[in-house]
Amino acid sequence: MNLQLKACDIRKDIITLIHRAKTGHIGGDLSVTDILVALYYKHLNTTPENIDNPNRDRFILSKGHSVESLYCVLADCGFFPKEDLKTYSAYASKYIGHPNNKINGIEMNTGSLGHGLSVGVGMALAGKMDMRDYRVYAVMGDGEMEEGSVWEAVTAGAHYKLDNLTAFVDRNHLQISGTTENIMMQDKQEERWAAFGWHVISILGNDIDALDQAITEAKTIKGIPTVIIANTTKGCGVSFMENQAGWHHRVPTDAEYEQAINELNQRRAQYE
Amino acid sequence: MNKIANKQEICNVLLEASAQDKDIIVLCSDSRGSASLVDFAKERPAQFVEVGIAEQNLVSISAGLASCGKKAFAVSPASFLTTRSMEQAKVDVAYSNTNVTLIGISGGVSYGALGMTHHSANDIAAMASIPNMRVYLPSDHLQTGKLIRALLQDKKPAYVRVGRNAVEPIYDEATISFEMDRAMVVTEGQDVAIIACGEMVKPAKDAAELLKSKGIMARVLDMYCVKPIDEAAVIKAAKETKAIVTVEEHTIYGGLGSMISQITAAHCPTKVINMALPDAPVVTGKSQEVFDHYGLNAKGIAKTVMELI
């Protein structure tokens, strides 16, 4: 499968979903898209057929506000009909603005930041206890690193030598009120995680090949957990959304929607 | 009678059940000693997880384990477990519907003179306000044992609060009749109903004895199931007695008394007096001294009843 093409298609789905529903966290959706594509189309053993299998890999979108990206990937992978997403954020829909485990393929409810890695530690511990070889992946935002509970989980992950656990930091340098550096210092992520005893891989996080290699490398690391610092671009793929804090959760106008889809079609053509 | 701390009974039941059931996992936050779980940690090291002084992590890790089929028991002082970790209890346990039992030890004012940081006089309000979270305050070790065995049979979230001290038995091993989520009738009576939970059931029972000597027959209900509360038993008590007195080791707002007042107001209006801790830092003292200060003892409960009817 051409993962670059898939990432373009998922981005178009995300923008269409948000434009139609008039709500969503579009900037973070677009920065995390490649991570989700690399995981769901290349690495996770999770399929709609094995969602109850105890040996399935576990995925937690700790930065739950990027749920539109996850919805589009899960629907495309067949966990539920794409048609269902027409109810996204509508009255009485189960497709709400953050992940919840009433939906096929979603393991845990998230949305309150700073929980997902701790939950992942629990899942990884269970895997060790039961001697299962599934892997656990938790994706966090860089603003999320401001939550103290994240570092409780980072400590525990190293303490329990959870080499079946891989964390991602979607390092797009922006959060709702501005740059992460202006809101609360987030520099030296690599050194921070290394100091806590994690294997650190720092890559360009919108580069599918780099993500593929990093996830593959994480599987070979024994005795310590791995974090992939994914240096991403918020709003990646749409020129006027890139690196703009204002696009954290802005909804595109009809004209902006057309332009975004055109840009993604052009980007797609480059990969064909 | 042998006084046994309810937390010790929890350890005994979990130790016994975990011999066969390897999915039972106990987690502590540097609290194995105060939780009476040292024996569990020694005898079941593969089923014991220490998370250190990190209560938020404690609850989320428990939820992660539970999502993979484990029966997680997160044991930590009630004060920190319920409010410091309230967000994790809400999202990772209740909302995500994971099979986690939160055990709050040294609940209420168990820690006495250690002060308000260590008191959990608002844990009922905190936990009961979360949809899909059950709240239990067992009164003695026999009931505690029955409750924990019952919780091992289901997969739903629950919060259990127990005290620090050894407590006298309320029930008799041969005759105890336990039904999940049904109040237990400690004494029968038609003059007044005293509805209590946790360690307040004992003084309520003793108050009924004092009242009996004055010709007042009090119905004492042990509402260990604060949520889901036994609404039928409350309505029955409201209809069949002249007034209700509620007694709890909790702040006056949002606890057992508040819930019972809501039920009676809606279904069978009657006079209800809530005996509880004040909406203020409590007086310094050992827990019994604190109870005595606020009249949360047999004499104080009997006095309240006498003034009421």
Interface residues (C-beta under 8 A of the other chain):
Chain A: P54 R58 N100 N101 E107 M108 N109 T110 G111 S112 G114 H115 S118 V119 G120 V121 G122 M123 A124 L125 A126 G127 M129 D130 G148 S149 E152 A153 T155 A156 H159
Chain B: I25 A46 V49 V51 G52 A54 Q56 N57 S60 I61 S62 A63 G64 L65 A66 S67 C68 G69 K70 A72 E87 Q88 K90 V91 D92 Y95 S96 N97
